[in-house]
Amino acid sequence: MPDISRQRCFNHAGREAVALCPECRQYFCRECITEHGSKVLCANCLSENTSSLPSKKRFSSLLSVCLFLTALFFLWFVFYNFGQTLLKLPDSFHEGTLWKELWQNL
């Protein structure tokens, strides 16, 4: 294996290489290499590794839709029960006669 101090960047011939991409086995300078997870990858290998992410995004969007529907159902349930509770109150409460009777008895 050649010494890395004598290698040049694959993209920039005038720059010294600082890392070897484990995927494509090419040498790159600091500008051309990036850390992804626990690996140091070049831009091309990084784009190839992240191309499998749409399935994760699909799962994430499905999860978001499920959470939204769950929250919507929960809110409907709360307001429905609140309405049912209001319907069970006597008519005298809604008309205000209940309060008049209580004040007249004092």
Residue frames as qw, qx, qy, qz and C-alpha x, y, z in Angstrom:
[[0.000, 0.890, 0.456, 0.000, 0.00, 0.00, 0.00],
 [0.411, 0.511, -0.037, 0.754, 1.45, 3.39, -0.97],
 [0.303, -0.317, -0.454, 0.775, 2.20, 5.94, 1.73],
 [0.087, 0.837, 0.541, 0.011, -0.66, 8.46, 2.06],
 [0.238, -0.779, 0.036, 0.579, 1.76, 11.39, 2.48],
 [0.227, -0.270, 0.605, 0.714, 2.87, 10.94, -1.13],
 [0.234, 0.501, 0.801, 0.231, -0.62, 10.67, -2.57],
 [0.085, 0.039, -0.117, -0.989, -2.57, 13.45, -4.27],
 [0.496, 0.338, 0.483, -0.638, -6.31, 14.16, -4.26],
 [0.450, 0.305, 0.791, 0.279, -8.25, 12.32, -6.94],
 [0.240, 0.861, 0.446, 0.041, -10.20, 15.51, -7.80],
 [0.022, 0.986, -0.167, -0.002, -7.47, 18.12, -7.17],
 [0.887, 0.243, -0.189, 0.344, -4.05, 17.00, -8.42],
 [0.265, 0.637, -0.322, 0.648, -2.26, 19.89, -6.69],
 [0.527, -0.600, 0.279, -0.534, -3.45, 19.00, -3.18],
 [0.088, 0.281, -0.929, 0.225, -2.16, 16.38, -0.77],
 [0.656, -0.305, -0.593, -0.354, -4.48, 13.54, 0.08],
 [0.255, -0.429, 0.576, -0.647, -5.61, 13.22, 3.69],
 [0.657, -0.023, 0.624, -0.422, -7.90, 10.20, 3.49],
 [0.102, 0.096, -0.899, -0.415, -8.63, 7.07, 1.56],
 [0.691, -0.019, -0.001, -0.723, -12.29, 6.43, 0.71],
 [0.430, -0.186, 0.874, -0.132, -13.05, 2.87, 1.87],
 [0.722, 0.453, 0.423, -0.308, -15.68, 2.36, -0.86],
 [0.685, 0.727, -0.035, -0.030, -13.87, 3.42, -4.07],
 [0.838, -0.253, 0.127, 0.467, -10.31, 3.13, -2.71],
 [0.427, 0.675, 0.070, 0.598, -9.33, 6.59, -4.04],
 [0.447, -0.303, -0.325, 0.776, -7.38, 9.28, -2.14],
 [0.017, 0.828, 0.385, 0.407, -8.99, 12.67, -1.43],
 [0.211, 0.304, -0.314, 0.874, -8.12, 16.03, 0.14],
 [0.004, 0.267, 0.672, -0.690, -9.97, 17.57, 3.11],
 [0.370, 0.261, -0.041, -0.891, -12.39, 19.40, 0.85],
 [0.553, 0.139, -0.629, -0.528, -13.47, 16.30, -1.09],
 [0.421, -0.109, -0.888, 0.149, -14.01, 13.93, 1.83],
 [0.468, -0.446, 0.091, -0.757, -16.82, 13.93, 4.39],
 [0.043, -0.089, 0.923, -0.372, -17.75, 11.93, 7.46],
 [0.665, -0.154, -0.299, -0.666, -20.95, 9.93, 7.28],
 [0.915, -0.338, -0.181, -0.126, -21.83, 7.83, 10.30],
 [0.674, -0.618, 0.332, 0.231, -18.55, 6.27, 11.35],
 [0.757, 0.227, 0.381, 0.479, -17.06, 6.29, 7.84],
 [0.032, -0.669, 0.213, 0.711, -15.11, 8.88, 5.88],
 [0.619, 0.425, 0.630, 0.198, -16.49, 8.88, 2.32],
 [0.156, -0.083, 0.363, 0.915, -16.03, 10.82, -0.90],
 [0.427, 0.270, 0.103, -0.857, -18.99, 12.68, -2.44],
 [0.557, 0.169, -0.631, -0.513, -19.71, 10.00, -5.05],
 [0.373, -0.073, -0.911, 0.160, -19.76, 7.15, -2.55],
 [0.120, 0.201, 0.566, -0.791, -21.82, 9.23, -0.14],
 [0.531, 0.215, -0.136, -0.809, -24.47, 9.85, -2.78],
 [0.563, 0.078, -0.778, -0.268, -24.55, 6.12, -3.60],
 [0.235, -0.106, -0.859, 0.442, -24.90, 5.19, 0.08],
 [0.217, 0.285, 0.447, -0.820, -27.70, 7.66, 0.70],
 [0.403, 0.069, -0.528, -0.745, -29.65, 6.69, -2.42],
 [0.381, -0.238, -0.893, -0.035, -31.26, 3.90, -0.40],
 [0.002, 0.136, 0.538, -0.832, -32.88, 6.45, 1.96],
 [0.426, -0.124, -0.296, -0.846, -36.20, 6.92, 0.10],
 [0.599, -0.294, -0.736, -0.119, -37.54, 3.75, 1.72],
 [0.347, -0.287, -0.583, 0.677, -36.77, 5.28, 5.13],
 [0.142, 0.057, 0.005, -0.988, -38.44, 8.53, 4.05],
 [0.509, -0.221, -0.605, -0.571, -41.47, 6.55, 2.89],
 [0.531, -0.359, -0.729, 0.240, -41.70, 4.89, 6.30],
 [0.192, -0.207, -0.348, 0.894, -41.28, 8.26, 7.99],
 [0.306, -0.056, -0.224, -0.924, -44.07, 9.83, 5.94],
 [0.575, -0.299, -0.704, -0.291, -46.33, 6.83, 6.62],
 [0.436, -0.321, -0.640, 0.545, -45.63, 7.20, 10.33],
 [0.008, 0.096, 0.119, -0.988, -46.44, 10.91, 10.14],
 [0.463, -0.191, -0.469, -0.727, -49.78, 10.19, 8.44],
 [0.587, -0.335, -0.736, 0.038, -50.63, 7.57, 11.08],
 [0.305, -0.259, -0.489, 0.775, -49.79, 9.97, 13.90],
 [0.191, -0.021, -0.115, -0.975, -51.89, 12.70, 12.30],
 [0.561, -0.265, -0.597, -0.509, -54.89, 10.37, 11.93],
 [0.529, -0.319, -0.705, 0.348, -54.50, 9.18, 15.52],
 [0.127, -0.182, -0.302, 0.927, -54.43, 12.77, 16.78],
 [0.349, -0.111, -0.338, -0.867, -57.46, 13.63, 14.64],
 [0.594, -0.327, -0.707, -0.199, -59.41, 10.66, 16.03],
 [0.414, -0.283, -0.604, 0.619, -58.42, 11.59, 19.58],
 [0.063, 0.082, 0.092, -0.990, -59.63, 15.18, 19.12],
 [0.493, -0.210, -0.520, -0.665, -62.88, 13.97, 17.56],
 [0.569, -0.317, -0.748, 0.127, -63.38, 11.61, 20.52],
 [0.249, -0.232, -0.457, 0.822, -62.79, 14.40, 23.07],
 [0.231, 0.047, -0.078, -0.969, -65.14, 16.89, 21.38],
 [0.529, -0.230, -0.681, -0.451, -67.79, 14.23, 20.75],
 [0.497, -0.369, -0.717, 0.321, -67.85, 13.28, 24.44],
 [0.092, -0.178, -0.266, 0.943, -67.88, 16.94, 25.44],
 [0.377, -0.086, -0.351, -0.852, -70.92, 17.46, 23.23],
 [0.571, -0.303, -0.745, -0.164, -72.65, 14.39, 24.65],
 [0.347, -0.297, -0.601, 0.656, -72.03, 15.73, 28.16],
 [0.123, 0.096, 0.034, -0.987, -73.59, 19.08, 27.23],
 [0.487, -0.177, -0.577, -0.631, -76.63, 17.29, 25.79],
 [0.520, -0.314, -0.779, 0.155, -77.17, 15.45, 29.08],
 [0.074, -0.088, -0.404, 0.908, -77.52, 18.72, 31.02],
 [0.152, 0.627, 0.732, -0.218, -81.13, 19.62, 31.86],
 [0.235, 0.669, 0.408, 0.575, -82.96, 22.24, 29.79],
 [0.329, -0.920, -0.211, 0.018, -83.32, 24.47, 32.82],
 [0.620, -0.456, 0.185, 0.612, -79.54, 24.83, 32.91],
 [0.413, 0.233, 0.461, 0.750, -79.44, 26.07, 29.30],
 [0.046, -0.774, -0.454, -0.439, -82.39, 28.44, 29.73],
 [0.157, 0.385, -0.365, 0.833, -81.01, 29.95, 32.90],
 [0.626, -0.533, -0.175, -0.541, -84.05, 29.09, 35.01],
 [0.824, -0.205, -0.448, 0.281, -81.98, 26.75, 37.16],
 [0.413, 0.120, -0.308, 0.849, -79.90, 29.67, 38.37],
 [0.302, -0.450, -0.063, -0.838, -82.95, 31.83, 39.02],
 [0.794, -0.430, -0.364, -0.227, -84.47, 29.10, 41.20],
 [0.726, -0.117, -0.415, 0.535, -81.25, 28.76, 43.20],
 [0.179, 0.227, -0.188, 0.939, -81.05, 32.53, 43.83],
 [0.489, -0.464, -0.199, -0.712, -84.71, 32.78, 44.80],
 [0.818, -0.368, -0.443, -0.004, -84.37, 30.02, 47.39],
 [0.529, 0.031, -0.414, 0.740, -81.56, 31.86, 49.21]]
